[in-house]
Amino acid sequence: MNADLAKNYSAPADCLADRVILVTGAGDGIGRAAALCLAEHGATVVLAGRTVPKLEQVYDRIEECGWPQAAIYPVDLLGANEQDYQSLAESVSSLFGRLDGLLHNAGELGERTPLANYSLASWQKVLQVNVTAQFLLTRALIPQLEKSVDASIVFTSSGVGRRGRAFWGAYAVSKFATEGLAQTLADELEETTRIRVNCINPGPTRTRMRATAYPAENPGTLKTPEQIMAAYLYLLGPASRDVTGQSLDAQ
Ligand code: NDP
C-alpha cells in the first residue's frame, strides 16, 4: 500500500458510525485525542485506562459534544490478570454484543539508561504494560472482534521498535515485540476471520511521555496528538478494510 495514504487520509464525518472501539490509555496524550476523534466520527468508544477522573473528563467532553455516549472501563495494565481481561470482554459483550475496533495505545516509557544499568523491576514493568497486557487483552477480546463484520486491531509502535537505540532499554524491546505480536496475529487471523491487525508509529508527538523522554526539547516544535489522527481514522475505519500486517507512520 501507499505509505502516505494513511497519514493523508481525509476521513468522512461519519466514517465510524455504529462502530464500537475500545481505546487503552484513553485519559491522556494520544489516547485521549484518539478517543475524542473517534467519537466525533461516530464511534461508540470504550474508554479504558487506570486513572478514572481522566477517563471521566473524556467521557464528559464526548457527552457535551453530543457524540455517541461512551463507556468507561477502569483497568491497570500493570496489575490486571487473565480474569480481569475476561471480565472486561464480558462487559463489552453484554453492553454492545461485539467489538469493531481495538486501539492498543497505553504505554510505559520506563528508564532511559544503558542496559548495563537497567533495573529488572523497570524491565518487567515495561514488558508487562507494553506487551503482555496487549496479548492478554487481545486474546480476551478476539471472540467479540470476530462478531464484527469489519474489525480492526491497532497496536502502537515507535521508531525504536524498528531500529534499536541506545538507552531506550525495555521500551525499545517492547516495541519490537509489539511489531512481532501484530505481524503474528495478522498472519493467523487473515485467512479465518474478518479481523485486520496493523501497527501505527505516532512519530514525535507533544505528550507527557515525549516530554519525559526529551526534557530539553521545545514541545512547540512537535505535532499535537490532535494533528496526527488521520492514520488512526484510516486504520480503524472502513477505508483500511483490506490492509493487514502493516506498520504505518502517523506522520
Ligand atoms: P502519555 O504518557 O501521554 O499517555 C500514556 C497513556 O497510557 C496514559 O493515558 C496512561 O494513563 C496510560 N497508561 C500508562 N500505563 C498504564 C497502565 N499500567 N494501565 C493503564 N493505562 C496506562 O503517552 P503518549 O500519549 O505519548 O503515548 C501513547 C502511545 O504512543 C504509547 O504506546 C507510546 O509508546 C506511543 N508513542 C508515543 C510517541 C510520542 O512522541 N508521544 C512516539 C512513539 C510512540 P494515565 O494517564 O493514567 O497515566
Boltz pocket constraint, residues with backbone or C-beta under 6 A from the ligand:
constraints:
  - pocket:
      binder: B
      contacts: [[A, 24], [A, 25], [A, 26], [A, 27], [A, 28], [A, 29], [A, 30], [A, 31], [A, 48], [A, 49], [A, 50], [A, 51], [A, 54], [A, 75], [A, 76], [A, 77], [A, 78], [A, 79], [A, 104], [A, 105], [A, 106], [A, 107], [A, 108], [A, 129], [A, 156], [A, 157], [A, 158], [A, 159], [A, 201], [A, 202], [A, 203], [A, 204], [A, 205], [A, 206], [A, 207], [A, 208], [A, 209], [A, 210]]
      max_distance: 6.0
